[in-house]
Amino acid sequence: MSGGSSGSASASVRFLQLLRGYRAAGVFNPWGQCAEDDEPSRNGPGQRCRRLAAHLTTTAEQILVGEASGYQGCRVTGIPFTSERLVMAGMIPRVETPAGAARGSGGTHLSTRRLPWSEPSATVVWSTLHELGIAGTTVLWNAFPWHPHRPQQPLSNRTPARTECEHGLAALQALLAQFPRARVFAVGRHAERALQHIGCDVSGSQTLRHPSMGGAQRFRQSLRAALRG
């Protein structure tokens, strides 16, 4: 990955190792574990690692940090705020569509699900980034990068516990270190608290409304206004 500094290959390897190594009850690791609905020939931890590395290979001008990975999004793709449907549609810069799928065709799946996973917040975020012309220079992340779920319910989301959030701080710091010149935005209050905990000031316009639960329009408006400021 590359950022405002000359991020080395070894730093990228260490970062991915940090992500892959995490294990905890009630948490799925997209970069270290296989999901039951992975399409074996096209998706798994290795493919998700490569997809994330491609996403991070940019000179980032903005970093948007959310709360945690979700079961309809990063659990499948390995990229925060990104769904299977968006990858298949060729909407994610630097990330290739699955082998056998023409760009924009909605072809070959990453999962064994009949319809590709589609995550509402991911759709809002990427449509906004493309609309504002910053899709190619934006990196997406989560304060707790792995997917927390309810016991015995892998296809569910839950808020990460405080102790879990603490485990995510090292990965958050390592990610931000790769892009020291990027403007950092918190998408929601959970992300704001995590960023403030590691000394990253995201007060005022740098805290955005999360697009879920009816917040899509406010998210678009607040990001557009922040970029003008």
N, C-alpha and C positions, 0 to 999 in steps of 0.2 A: 504494500500500500504506500501511497505517497501523499504528503500533505504540504503545508507551508514550509516545512523543513524537509531535508533529504532523508525521509524515513527509510531505514535500512531493511533489507530482506530479513535479517535476523530478528529485528523488532517485530516484523509481521509474523514470523514463525512463532515467536514467544507469545504474542497476543493470541494467536489461534490455539496454542497449547493451553493457555490460561482458560480459554473458553471451553475447550474439549474436555478438560480434566474435571469439571465440576459435576458432582453427584449429590443428590439429596432426595429424601422421600417426598413425594408429591410434587416433584419438579422434573420436567423433561428437558434434556439437553439436545437441541437440534443439531449441534456440531459434533456430538459425541455418541449419540444413540440413534437407533433405527426406530421409526414409528410403524405401527401396525399397518397403516394405510399407504406407506411408501410404495411407489411403483418401482420394483427392484432394479430395473435396468436404467432408470432415469433419476432416481432420487434416493438419498440416504445421507449420512453425516459427511461423507467425502464430497458429494456434490454440493451440499449446503456450505461447506467450508470454501469451496472454489467460488461459489456464487457470492458469498460475503466478501472474499478477497477481491473479486472483480468490482463489487460495489464500492469498496474502499480505495480502489486505485484511481484516485482523482486528486486534483488540487482543490480541496474543499474550501468554499467560501462561507457556507452555513452548515451547522450541525443541529439537527432537531432531535431532542432526547425525550422519549416517552417513558412510560412506567415499566412495562414488562411485556415479554412475548406472549402472543395469543394463539389459541389452537387453530384458528382459521388463517393465520398469517405466517409469522416467523417460524412457528413450529414446522411448517411445511417447506418454506422457501429458504430459511436461514438468513433472511434480511428483514430487519424491523420494519413495521408499517408496509409490508409487501405481501401480496397474496399470490397464490398459484395462478389465478385468472390473469393478473397483471403481468406475471412473467410470461405466460403463454401468449399474451397479446403483444409482447415486445415493448412494453411500456417502461421497462427499467433500464436506464442507460448502462452500458458496459456489460450487461448480463445477457447471455445468449438465450434464445428460446430453446426448448428441449429438442434434442435430435429428432428429426423427422417432422418437425412442425415448421411451416413457413411463417415468417414474421407476420404477426397480426392475424394469423389464420384461426387462432383458437384451437389448435390441433392437439398434439401429443401431451398427455397429462403428466404431472409429477406424482400424483396420488392415484390410488385405485378407485377413488370415488367417481361415480358416474358423471356428476357435474363437478368442475374444478372448484376448489375452495375459493370463496370470495369474502374479503374482510371489509366491512363498510368504512372503517377509519382509514385503511390503506388506500381505498379508492379515492376518498376525499383528499388525502395528503398528496398522492401522486398527481391527481388532476390539477390541484392547486400549484404544485411545483412546475408542471408543464405550462400551465396558464401564465405563470409569472416569469417563465423563461429561465428558471434556476434548477431544473431537474438534473442537469449534468454536473452541477457544482455543489450539490447538497448531499450530505451523508446523514443517514438515519441510524439512531441507536436507542437503546432502552437502559434506564438506570439499573434494572435487574434484567440482564439480557436473556435469561433462560425462561422457560415456560412453566409457571406455577399453576397447578390444577388441583381440583378437589380430590380427596382420597378415592382411589379406584375409579376415577372418572377422567381419563386422559383428554377427552374432548370437552373440556370445561376450562374456564378461567377463574382465577381467584387473585385477590390482592396479596402480594408477597409479604411475609411476616417481617418484622423489624430486623431480626437476626439474618434473614435471607437477604434483605436489602443491603446489609453490611457486606455480604460476600460480593455483591455486584459493584461495589465502589472501586475495587482494584481494576476491574475491567473498564469501568467508566473513565478512570484516570488514564489508563493505558491508551484508550481510544482517543481521548482529547489530546494527549501528548503527541500523537501522530499529526495533528492538524492545529498547531499553535496559533495560526493567524485567522482561523475560522471564527465567525460569530456563532455563539452558542445560544440556542433557544430551548427553553423548557416547555414541553407540550403537556400541560397539566401540573397540578400542585405536587404530586408525588415526585415527579422529575425535578421540579424546582427545589424541593427539600434535599434531594440527593446531590444536586449540583452545588447547592450552598454548603452542604456538609463537607465537600472536598475543596471549598474555597473559591468556587466559580460563581461570580456575581451575575445573576440573571434576573435582576429586579426590573420592575417597570415593563417596558415594551418587549423585553426578552422572555417573558413568561406568556405563553399563548394558551388560549382556551383549547382543551382537548376536543377533537372533532366528534367524539361519541356523544350519545345521549342528547341529541339536538344541538350540538355545538359546532356543526360544520360551517355555517355561515360566519360565526364569530371567529373561528380558526382562520378562515380565508382572509377576513377583514383585518385581523390583528397581525397576521404575517405580512400582508401587503403594506400595512401602515408601518410596521417595524423596519421593513426594508427601505422605505422612503426616508426614515428618520436618520 
